[in-house]
């Protein structure tokens, strides 16, 4: 399965007809139809995912397809003569930058039948997913994916995935704190703990209400809470013991975190597996609790994996981020300046002044932005510039075609290095 790294809506018969009022559908020259799945195809999609990935993927598919917030319309398929031969699922997300929510999407559960590999079906599915995402107003897409593959579809490595680190020491735990499986009654408390944890980071992606429901029902991971005197004080999520316990998405107070780490260690060793490993969480308060418990990482700047991100057009995302960019400008004491940024295929202009940032105006291609007094940002660097840890000036050091020109100081103010914390459907391990 191609949709992640290693963790393992419409009724109708299975046909190639496209429906109305809005059922995006693409007929390829080879006769294969790319469209949303029909109800009668759900078993075939589940079987494909289970065979190409993990049996738990079939459960995940059914949870998404049955959910009121997502539904079968989010499940995309490639159909060849009535047979489902490839699939991908488009999930709704929200990426928060500096307190401003950006409508976003994540593509997951991608798989192709071996008989149809190498025919560009994933590209066709991704094209449809991106069209649907754009049409509903999303300005960014994020995903966890196998190395390189999704760079072919406009994604770039943009945000660091936290390291999963071995335990240096196992906490004794707190006898007054119990760890148990989470239930639906705990969602409000877990969501509050996670949002509190993410308040210190610049870029975050919380779990959607739908995702919380799936996490409680799926069998590909378990959701735990630490409770004391009937109050949920911490939460975390772990992979099953047979996969090797990886504990991630930890949030809450110190004693609760210690209890969850100790519990993960007991679960893993009792099952006869390797000691549990724990995902760090840089930029958050819980990281200060975890770091002393975890073994150090050698050469952290040269290691690790990254989340993919895709920003199709610079204009809409900058327009949405006007409050953030304007605030950064004012906090830096900036005066009046007319900005111009080109992604070479197109460019944008906007005014910065004592009242913040004006509206973004999009225009056509501009191949020599520095000569025109502006800055050049290649399309594959835009997500990293907006969401990543290098900032505009750090990216200029790494990308020959990232050219800030005379706007270098302004670009450094608007796009500084930022810390991201993403909560995704699958743990990125």
C-alpha positions in Angstrom: 0.0 0.0 0.0 1.4 3.4 -1.0 -0.5 5.8 1.2 1.7 5.8 4.4 5.1 4.7 5.6 4.9 1.5 7.6 2.1 1.4 10.2 0.3 -1.2 9.7 -21.2 9.0 -0.9 -23.3 7.5 -2.9 -25.4 4.3 -3.2 -25.3 2.4 -6.4 -24.1 -0.7 -8.1 -20.6 -1.3 -9.3 -20.6 0.4 -12.7 -18.6 2.9 -14.6 -21.4 5.5 -14.8 -20.8 8.9 -13.2 -23.7 10.4 -11.3 -25.1 13.8 -10.4 -25.3 16.4 -9.1 -21.6 16.4 -8.1 -19.9 13.1 -8.8 -16.5 14.0 -10.3 -15.6 11.4 -12.9 -12.7 10.9 -15.3 -12.8 8.5 -18.3 -9.2 7.6 -19.3 -8.2 6.7 -22.8 -7.6 3.1 -21.8 -11.2 2.7 -20.6 -10.5 2.9 -16.9 -12.9 5.2 -15.0 -11.7 7.3 -12.1 -14.5 8.4 -9.7 -16.0 8.1 -6.2 -16.8 4.6 -5.1 -20.2 3.1 -5.2 -21.8 1.3 -2.3 -21.6 -2.0 -4.0 -17.8 -1.6 -4.5 -16.9 -1.2 -0.8 -16.1 -4.9 -0.2 -13.8 -4.9 -3.3 -12.0 -1.8 -2.0 -11.6 -3.2 1.5 -10.2 -6.4 0.0 -7.7 -4.6 -2.1 -6.5 -2.5 0.8 -6.2 -5.6 3.0 -4.3 -7.6 0.4 -1.9 -4.7 -0.5 -1.5 -3.4 3.0 -2.8 -4.7 6.3 -6.2 -6.3 7.4 -6.7 -3.3 9.6 -6.8 -1.1 6.5 -10.1 -2.7 5.6 -11.6 -1.7 8.9 -10.3 1.8 8.5 -11.9 2.1 5.1 -15.3 1.1 6.4 -15.1 3.6 9.3 -14.4 6.4 6.9 -17.0 5.3 4.4 -19.7 5.0 7.1 -18.9 8.3 8.8 -21.3 11.2 8.4 -18.5 13.8 8.1 -16.7 11.9 5.3 -18.7 9.1 3.8 -18.4 7.0 0.7 -17.8 10.1 -1.5 -14.3 10.4 0.0 -13.3 7.0 -1.3 -12.0 7.2 -4.8 -11.5 4.3 -7.1 -10.2 3.3 -10.5 -12.6 0.9 -12.2 -11.6 -1.3 -15.2 -14.5 -3.2 -16.8 -16.5 -3.2 -13.5 -13.5 -4.2 -11.3 -11.9 -1.9 -8.7 -8.2 -1.9 -9.5 -6.9 1.1 -7.5 -8.1 3.3 -4.7 -7.3 6.4 -2.6 -9.3 8.2 0.1 -9.5 11.9 0.6 -9.9 13.1 4.3 -10.8 16.5 5.6 -8.2 18.2 7.8 -7.5 21.6 9.3 -4.0 23.0 9.4 -3.6 25.8 11.9 -0.8 28.4 11.3 -0.3 31.1 13.9 -3.9 30.5 15.2 -5.4 30.8 11.7 -7.2 27.6 10.5 -6.5 26.6 6.9 -8.9 24.1 5.2 -6.8 21.2 4.2 -7.0 17.6 3.0 -5.0 14.4 3.5 -4.9 11.5 1.1 -4.7 8.0 2.7 -5.4 4.4 2.0 -3.8 4.2 -1.4 -3.4 0.8 -3.1 -3.3 -0.7 -6.6 -3.9 -4.2 -7.8 -0.5 -5.7 -9.0 -2.1 -6.4 -12.4 -2.5 -2.7 -13.0 0.6 -1.2 -11.5 2.7 1.1 -13.7 -0.3 2.5 -15.6 -0.5 5.8 -13.8 -3.7 5.0 -11.8 -2.4 6.6 -8.6 -1.6 9.8 -10.6 -5.2 9.8 -11.9 -6.6 9.3 -8.4 -4.4 12.0 -7.0 -5.4 14.4 -9.7 -9.1 13.8 -8.9 -8.4 14.1 -5.1 -6.7 17.4 -5.7 -9.5 18.7 -7.8 -12.1 17.7 -5.2 -9.9 19.3 -2.5 -9.5 22.5 -4.4 -13.2 22.7 -5.3 -14.2 22.5 -1.6 -11.9 25.3 -0.7 -8.8 23.5 0.7 -5.6 25.5 0.3 -3.1 22.8 1.4 -2.8 19.1 1.3 -0.6 17.0 3.8 0.2 13.4 3.9 2.4 10.6 5.2 3.8 8.6 2.3 6.5 6.3 1.1 9.8 8.0 0.1 9.9 10.0 -3.1 6.6 8.7 -4.6 4.4 11.6 -3.9 6.9 14.2 -5.0 5.7 13.2 -8.5 2.3 14.7 -7.7 3.4 18.1 -6.4 4.2 17.2 -2.8 7.4 18.2 -1.0 9.0 17.2 2.3 8.0 20.1 4.5 7.7 19.3 8.2 9.7 17.0 10.3 8.2 13.8 11.7 9.1 13.4 15.4 11.7 10.8 16.2 10.6 7.5 17.8 13.2 7.1 20.6 14.2 4.2 22.8 13.5 4.6 26.6 16.6 5.6 28.6 14.6 4.9 31.8 11.2 3.6 32.6 9.1 5.7 35.0 7.9 4.0 38.2 4.4 5.3 37.6 2.0 6.8 40.0 -0.2 4.4 42.0 -3.0 6.9 42.1 -3.1 7.1 38.2 -4.7 4.3 36.2 -4.3 3.7 32.5 -7.2 2.4 30.5 -8.6 2.2 27.0 -10.3 5.4 25.9 -14.0 5.5 25.2 -16.3 7.9 23.4 -16.9 9.7 26.7 -13.2 10.6 26.8 -13.1 12.4 23.5 -13.8 15.9 24.8 -11.1 15.5 27.4 -8.6 14.0 25.0 -9.2 16.7 22.4 -8.8 19.5 25.0 -5.5 17.9 26.2 -4.2 17.8 22.6 -5.2 21.3 21.8 -3.6 22.5 25.0 -0.4 20.7 24.0 -0.4 22.3 20.5 -0.9 25.8 21.7 2.9 26.5 21.8 3.7 25.3 18.3 3.4 27.6 15.2 1.8 25.0 12.9 -0.6 22.3 14.1 -3.1 19.9 12.8 -5.6 18.6 15.4 -7.7 15.5 15.0 -11.0 16.1 13.4 -14.2 14.9 15.3 -14.5 12.2 12.7 -10.9 11.0 13.2 -11.5 10.8 17.0 -14.4 8.4 16.3 -12.2 6.3 14.0 -9.3 6.1 16.5 -11.6 4.6 19.1 -13.1 2.0 16.7 -10.1 1.0 14.7 -7.8 -2.0 15.5 -4.7 -0.7 13.9 -3.8 1.3 17.0 -5.1 1.8 20.6 -6.1 5.0 22.4 -5.2 5.2 26.1 -6.0 7.7 28.8 -4.4 8.2 32.2 -7.1 8.9 34.8 -6.8 10.0 38.4 -9.7 10.5 40.8 -12.1 10.0 37.8 -10.4 12.8 35.8 -8.5 12.2 32.5 -5.1 13.8 33.0 -3.2 12.5 30.0 -3.7 10.6 26.7 -1.6 8.7 24.2 -1.9 6.3 21.3 0.1 3.2 20.6 0.6 0.6 17.9 -0.4 -3.0 18.7 2.0 -5.2 20.6 2.5 -7.6 17.7 3.8 -4.7 15.6 6.2 -3.5 18.4 4.7 -0.8 20.7 5.3 2.7 19.5 3.7 5.3 21.8 2.9 8.6 20.3 0.6 11.7 20.5 1.3 12.0 24.2 -0.5 14.9 25.9 -1.3 15.9 29.5 0.3 16.4 32.8 3.7 14.9 33.9 2.4 12.1 36.2 -0.1 11.0 33.6 2.6 10.9 30.9 4.8 8.8 33.2 2.0 6.4 33.8 1.3 6.0 30.0 5.0 5.4 29.3 5.3 2.8 32.0 2.1 1.1 30.8 3.4 1.0 27.2 6.6 -0.6 28.4 4.7 -3.2 30.4 2.4 -4.0 27.4 5.3 -4.5 25.1 7.5 -6.6 27.3 4.6 -8.7 28.6 3.8 -9.5 24.9 7.4 -10.7 24.5 8.4 -7.9 22.2 11.1 -5.3 22.2 10.9 -2.5 24.7 8.4 0.2 23.7 9.7 3.3 21.9 8.2 6.7 22.4 7.6 9.5 19.8 9.0 12.8 21.0 7.0 16.0 20.6 9.2 19.0 20.0 7.8 22.4 20.7 5.2 21.2 23.2 5.2 21.1 27.0 5.1 17.3 27.0 8.4 17.3 25.3 10.0 18.7 28.4 8.6 15.8 30.4 9.5 13.1 27.8 13.0 14.2 26.8 14.8 13.1 30.1 13.2 9.6 29.7 14.3 9.1 26.1 17.7 8.0 24.7 19.4 10.8 22.7 19.3 10.8 18.9 22.6 10.8 17.1 23.0 13.5 14.5 19.3 14.7 14.8 19.8 17.3 12.0 20.9 14.6 9.5 18.3 12.0 10.3 14.5 11.5 10.4 11.5 11.5 8.1 9.3 14.3 6.9 5.6 15.0 6.3 4.7 15.7 2.8 2.8 18.9 2.0 1.4 20.4 -1.2 0.3 24.0 -1.9 -1.0 24.3 -5.4 -1.3 28.1 -5.5 0.5 30.6 -3.4 -2.2 33.3 -3.6 -5.0 31.6 -1.7 -2.8 30.4 1.2 -1.2 33.9 1.6 -4.7 35.5 1.5 -5.9 33.1 4.2 -2.8 33.9 6.3 -3.1 37.7 6.1 -3.7 38.0 9.9 -0.6 36.0 10.7 1.7 37.6 8.1 0.4 41.1 9.0 1.0 40.5 12.7 4.5 39.3 12.0 5.2 42.4 10.0 3.9 44.7 12.7 5.7 42.9 15.5 8.9 43.5 13.5 8.2 47.2 13.3 7.9 47.1 9.6 6.9 50.2 7.6 5.3 50.5 4.1 6.4 48.1 1.4 4.9 46.6 -1.7 5.7 42.9 -1.9 6.0 40.7 -4.9 6.7 37.0 -4.8 6.9 34.8 -7.8 6.6 31.0 -7.9 7.7 31.4 -11.6 4.5 29.9 -13.0 2.6 32.7 -11.4 3.2 35.6 -9.0 1.5 37.5 -6.3 1.6 41.1 -5.0 0.4 42.6 -1.8 1.0 45.7 0.4 2.6 45.7 3.9 1.9 48.8 6.0 1.2 50.1 9.4 -2.2 48.5 9.4 -0.8 45.0 8.5 -1.1 43.2 5.2 -3.4 44.0 2.3 -5.2 41.7 -0.1 -3.2 39.3 -2.3 -3.5 39.9 -6.0 -2.5 37.0 -8.3 -1.0 37.4 -11.8 0.7 35.3 -14.4 4.2 33.9 -14.9 7.2 35.9 -13.9 10.6 34.4 -14.6 12.9 37.1 -13.4 11.4 38.2 -10.1 14.6 39.5 -8.5 15.2 41.8 -11.4 11.7 43.1 -11.0 12.4 43.9 -7.3 10.7 40.8 -5.9 11.5 37.3 -4.6 11.4 33.9 -6.4 10.2 30.8 -4.6 10.1 27.5 -6.6 6.7 25.8 -6.3 8.2 22.8 -4.4 9.6 25.1 -1.7 6.4 27.0 -1.0 5.1 24.4 1.5 8.4 24.4 3.4 8.5 28.2 3.4 5.0 28.4 4.9 5.0 25.4 7.2 8.6 24.3 7.7 11.6 24.7 10.1 14.0 26.4 7.7 12.2 29.6 7.0 12.6 31.6 3.8 16.3 32.4 4.4 17.2 28.8 5.4 15.6 27.6 2.2 17.5 30.1 0.2 20.7 28.5 1.4 19.5 25.1 0.1 17.7 25.8 -3.1 19.5 27.5 -6.0 16.2 28.7 -7.4 15.0 30.2 -4.1 16.0 33.9 -4.7 14.9 36.4 -2.1 16.7 39.4 -3.6 16.3 42.9 -2.1 13.2 41.6 -0.2 15.3 39.2 1.9 14.7 41.0 5.2 11.0 41.2 4.5 10.8 37.6 3.5 12.6 36.6 6.7 10.0 38.4 8.8 7.0 37.0 7.0 8.3 33.4 6.7 10.5 32.6 9.7 11.4 29.0 10.8 8.3 27.4 12.4 7.7 24.3 14.5 4.9 21.9 13.4 2.9 19.3 15.3 0.6 17.2 13.2 -2.0 14.6 14.5 -2.7 12.2 11.6 -5.0 9.2 11.1 -2.0 6.9 11.1 0.9 7.2 13.5 3.9 8.2 11.2 6.1 5.3 12.1 
